[in-house]
Amino acid sequence: MLNVPTIPIPDETLPPRRRLATGVALGVLLVVSMAAAGWGLARLFGGLGPLAAPAAAALAAAGVGVPLVLWLLHLLRALDGTRAALARLETVDPATGITNRPNFLASAEREWSRARRYGTGAALLVVEVDQVARLVEGRGIAAAETVLRALARDTEQTLRGGDLIARFGDTQFAVWLVHADPTGALDVAERIRERSEQMEIPCGAHPLRVTVSVGVAALRLAHQNLSALIDDVDAALAAAQQAGGNCVRAAPVDLRRRRADAPPP
């Protein structure tokens, strides 16, 4: 009796490219196996009459048909998974697992336009880890990446569904708050600062404790484009760092206050 081979389903836990390669290999193996089975049947029943060989070939074709359709379906799923994975790689920062800066800026541009059009309010926050140079010198670059990843993921859990978070620089992440007024944006920034100060981040034998500086810029009429809003939040972040870190500053920044906050030379 002819044993029709079955197709093992590629392991869904494999990476998309490996699933695709596995599916192709199994499909080729199936076609070769069924071709050999059809040839064998034709040889076996060839002497039984003129219709025996075509019947054997039809039997072999039927045997390969159903498994081949199943294989093609799984191959299509693997292709979809590969495309989705590649698309995600283009938008996600691999070190932190959150959106990267280019994708964030594209989304923030749309949100900025919507907020300006409908007057719904919005705010941009930029959070930077304090004293990163000392952290890198003492624990290495990997420790800095670990800190940023932990802080970003902790912050992401506290945001609303429409808010955005992304890696914004080597030691920064940004948060876009939709439907936010200046007071609400300051509240969120202060919450991020407090949570960061209280965290113990696992890293090797000794956990890490860090603080952050946060710049806040709520959308105003003076912000004729997204770049103007980013300039404001950068100035606010610089003011927080000049004040010694572990604090929140909001734009527009009073230059006299910035000079007063600056540590003595």
C-alpha positions as CSV (number, residue, x, y, z in Angstrom):
1,M,0.0,0.0,0.0
2,L,1.3,3.4,-0.9
3,N,2.2,5.7,2.1
4,V,1.5,9.3,1.2
5,P,3.9,11.5,3.1
6,T,2.4,14.1,5.4
7,I,3.7,17.7,5.7
8,P,5.1,18.7,9.1
9,I,3.8,22.2,9.9
10,P,6.8,24.6,10.3
11,D,7.3,25.6,14.0
12,E,5.5,28.9,14.5
13,T,8.1,29.9,17.1
14,L,10.9,30.0,14.5
15,P,11.8,33.3,13.0
16,P,9.9,34.2,9.8
17,R,12.8,33.7,7.5
18,R,13.5,30.2,8.9
19,R,9.8,29.3,8.7
20,L,9.8,30.3,5.1
21,A,13.0,28.3,4.3
22,T,11.6,25.3,6.1
23,G,8.3,25.5,4.2
24,V,10.1,25.6,0.8
25,A,12.3,22.7,1.7
26,L,9.3,20.6,2.8
27,G,7.4,21.5,-0.3
28,V,10.3,20.4,-2.6
29,L,10.6,17.2,-0.7
30,L,6.9,16.5,-1.1
31,V,6.9,17.1,-4.8
32,V,9.9,14.8,-5.3
33,S,8.4,12.1,-3.1
34,M,5.1,12.1,-4.9
35,A,6.7,12.2,-8.3
36,A,8.7,9.1,-7.3
37,A,5.5,7.5,-6.0
38,G,3.7,8.2,-9.3
39,W,6.5,6.7,-11.3
40,G,6.6,3.6,-9.1
41,L,2.8,3.1,-9.4
42,A,3.0,3.5,-13.2
43,R,5.7,0.9,-13.4
44,L,3.9,-1.4,-11.0
45,F,0.5,-1.4,-12.8
46,G,1.8,-0.8,-16.3
47,G,1.2,-4.3,-17.4
48,L,-2.4,-4.5,-16.2
49,G,-3.9,-2.7,-19.2
50,P,-3.9,0.6,-21.1
51,L,-5.8,2.4,-18.3
52,A,-3.6,1.2,-15.4
53,A,-0.8,3.7,-15.9
54,P,-3.1,6.8,-16.2
55,A,-5.0,5.6,-13.1
56,A,-1.8,5.2,-11.1
57,A,-0.7,8.7,-12.2
58,A,-4.1,10.1,-11.2
59,L,-3.8,8.4,-7.8
60,A,-0.4,9.9,-7.2
61,A,-1.6,13.4,-8.3
62,A,-4.5,13.1,-5.8
63,G,-2.1,12.1,-3.1
64,V,0.0,15.1,-3.7
65,G,-2.8,17.6,-4.2
66,V,-4.1,18.0,-0.6
67,P,-0.8,18.1,1.1
68,L,0.5,20.5,-1.5
69,V,-2.4,22.9,-1.0
70,L,-1.8,22.8,2.8
71,W,1.9,23.5,2.2
72,L,1.1,26.5,0.0
73,L,-1.2,27.9,2.6
74,H,1.6,27.7,5.2
75,L,4.1,29.1,2.8
76,L,1.8,32.2,2.3
77,R,1.5,32.6,6.1
78,A,5.3,32.4,6.4
79,L,5.6,35.1,3.7
80,D,3.2,37.3,5.5
81,G,5.1,36.9,8.7
82,T,8.4,37.8,7.0
83,R,6.9,40.9,5.5
84,A,5.4,41.9,8.9
85,A,8.7,41.3,10.7
86,L,10.7,43.4,8.1
87,A,8.1,46.2,8.4
88,R,8.5,46.2,12.1
89,L,12.3,46.3,11.9
90,E,12.0,49.6,9.9
91,T,9.9,51.3,12.7
92,V,11.2,49.9,16.0
93,D,14.4,50.7,17.8
94,P,16.1,47.2,18.4
95,A,17.7,48.2,21.7
96,T,14.6,49.4,23.5
97,G,11.8,47.7,21.6
98,I,9.9,51.0,21.2
99,T,9.4,53.2,18.1
100,N,12.5,54.7,16.5
101,R,12.9,58.4,16.0
102,P,12.1,58.6,12.2
103,N,8.8,56.7,12.7
104,F,8.0,58.8,15.8
105,L,8.6,62.1,13.9
106,A,6.3,61.0,11.1
107,S,3.5,60.1,13.6
108,A,4.1,63.3,15.6
109,E,3.8,65.4,12.4
110,R,0.4,64.0,11.8
111,E,-0.7,64.5,15.4
112,W,0.7,68.0,15.4
113,S,-1.4,68.9,12.3
114,R,-4.5,67.3,13.9
115,A,-4.0,69.2,17.1
116,R,-3.5,72.5,15.3
117,R,-6.5,72.0,13.1
118,Y,-8.9,71.1,15.8
119,G,-7.4,72.9,18.8
120,T,-7.3,69.7,20.9
121,G,-4.0,70.4,22.6
122,A,-0.9,68.2,22.7
123,A,2.5,68.2,24.3
124,L,6.0,66.8,23.7
125,L,8.2,65.4,26.4
126,V,11.9,64.5,26.1
127,V,13.4,62.4,28.9
128,E,17.2,62.0,29.2
129,V,19.1,59.9,31.7
130,D,21.3,61.9,34.0
131,Q,25.1,61.4,34.3
132,V,25.3,58.9,31.5
133,A,29.0,59.4,31.0
134,R,29.6,58.3,34.5
135,L,27.3,55.3,34.0
136,V,29.1,54.2,30.8
137,E,32.5,54.7,32.4
138,G,31.5,52.5,35.4
139,R,29.3,49.9,33.9
140,G,29.7,50.1,30.1
141,I,27.5,50.9,27.1
142,A,25.3,47.9,27.7
143,A,24.3,49.2,31.1
144,A,23.2,52.5,29.5
145,E,21.1,50.6,27.0
146,T,19.6,48.5,29.8
147,V,18.6,51.6,31.7
148,L,17.0,53.4,28.8
149,R,15.1,50.2,27.8
150,A,13.8,49.8,31.4
151,L,12.8,53.4,31.8
152,A,11.1,53.5,28.4
153,R,9.1,50.3,29.0
154,D,8.1,51.5,32.4
155,T,6.9,54.8,31.0
156,E,5.0,53.1,28.2
157,Q,2.9,51.2,30.6
158,T,1.6,54.4,32.2
159,L,0.6,56.2,28.9
160,R,-2.9,56.4,27.4
161,G,-3.8,54.5,24.2
162,G,-3.3,57.5,21.9
163,D,0.0,58.7,23.3
164,L,3.3,57.9,21.6
165,I,6.7,56.9,22.9
166,A,10.0,56.5,21.0
167,R,13.7,56.5,21.4
168,F,14.8,60.0,20.5
169,G,18.5,60.0,21.1
170,D,21.4,57.9,22.4
171,T,20.2,58.5,26.0
172,Q,16.8,59.9,25.4
173,F,13.2,58.9,24.8
174,A,10.4,61.1,23.7
175,V,6.7,61.1,24.6
176,W,3.9,62.7,22.6
177,L,0.8,63.4,24.7
178,V,-2.5,63.8,22.8
179,H,-5.3,66.0,24.1
180,A,-2.9,67.4,26.7
181,D,-2.8,70.8,28.3
182,P,0.4,72.3,29.9
183,T,-0.7,71.3,33.5
184,G,-1.4,67.8,32.5
185,A,1.9,67.5,30.6
186,L,3.8,68.7,33.6
187,D,2.0,66.1,35.8
188,V,3.0,63.3,33.4
189,A,6.6,64.5,33.3
190,E,6.8,64.7,37.1
191,R,5.4,61.2,37.3
192,I,8.1,59.9,34.9
193,R,10.8,61.6,37.0
194,E,9.5,60.2,40.2
195,R,9.1,56.6,38.9
196,S,12.6,56.7,37.4
197,E,14.1,57.9,40.7
198,Q,12.5,55.0,42.5
199,M,13.4,52.2,40.1
200,E,16.0,49.6,40.7
201,I,17.1,48.3,37.3
202,P,18.5,44.7,37.2
203,C,22.0,44.8,35.6
204,G,24.5,42.2,36.4
205,A,25.3,41.6,40.1
206,H,24.4,45.1,41.2
207,P,21.1,46.8,40.2
208,L,21.3,50.4,38.8
209,R,19.6,53.5,40.2
210,V,19.4,56.6,38.0
211,T,17.6,59.9,37.7
212,V,16.3,61.7,34.6
213,S,15.8,65.2,33.4
214,V,12.6,66.0,31.6
215,G,11.8,68.8,29.1
216,V,8.2,69.7,28.4
217,A,6.7,71.7,25.6
218,A,2.9,72.1,25.3
219,L,1.6,73.0,21.8
220,R,1.2,76.8,21.4
221,L,0.2,79.2,18.6
222,A,3.8,80.1,18.3
223,H,4.6,76.6,17.1
224,Q,4.1,77.0,13.4
225,N,5.7,73.6,12.7
226,L,6.8,70.6,14.6
227,S,10.4,71.7,14.5
228,A,9.5,74.8,16.6
229,L,8.0,72.5,19.2
230,I,11.1,70.3,19.2
231,D,13.3,73.4,19.7
232,D,11.2,74.4,22.7
233,V,11.4,71.0,24.3
234,D,15.2,70.8,23.7
235,A,15.6,74.2,25.4
236,A,13.4,73.0,28.4
237,L,15.5,69.8,28.7
238,A,18.7,71.8,28.6
239,A,17.3,74.0,31.4
240,A,16.5,70.9,33.5
241,Q,20.1,69.6,33.0
242,Q,21.6,73.0,33.9
243,A,19.6,72.9,37.1
244,G,21.4,69.8,38.1
245,G,19.2,67.1,36.7
246,N,16.5,65.0,38.4
247,C,13.9,67.7,37.6
248,V,11.3,68.9,35.1
249,R,11.4,72.1,33.1
250,A,8.7,73.5,30.8
251,A,9.0,75.7,27.7
252,P,9.1,78.6,27.1
253,V,12.2,78.8,29.1
254,D,13.0,82.0,30.9
255,L,16.6,82.8,30.0
256,R,17.1,84.6,33.3
257,R,16.0,81.5,35.2
258,R,18.3,79.3,33.1
259,R,21.3,81.4,34.1
260,A,20.2,81.3,37.8
261,D,19.8,77.5,37.6
262,A,23.1,76.9,36.1
263,P,25.7,75.5,38.5
264,P,28.6,77.7,39.4
265,P,31.7,77.3,37.2
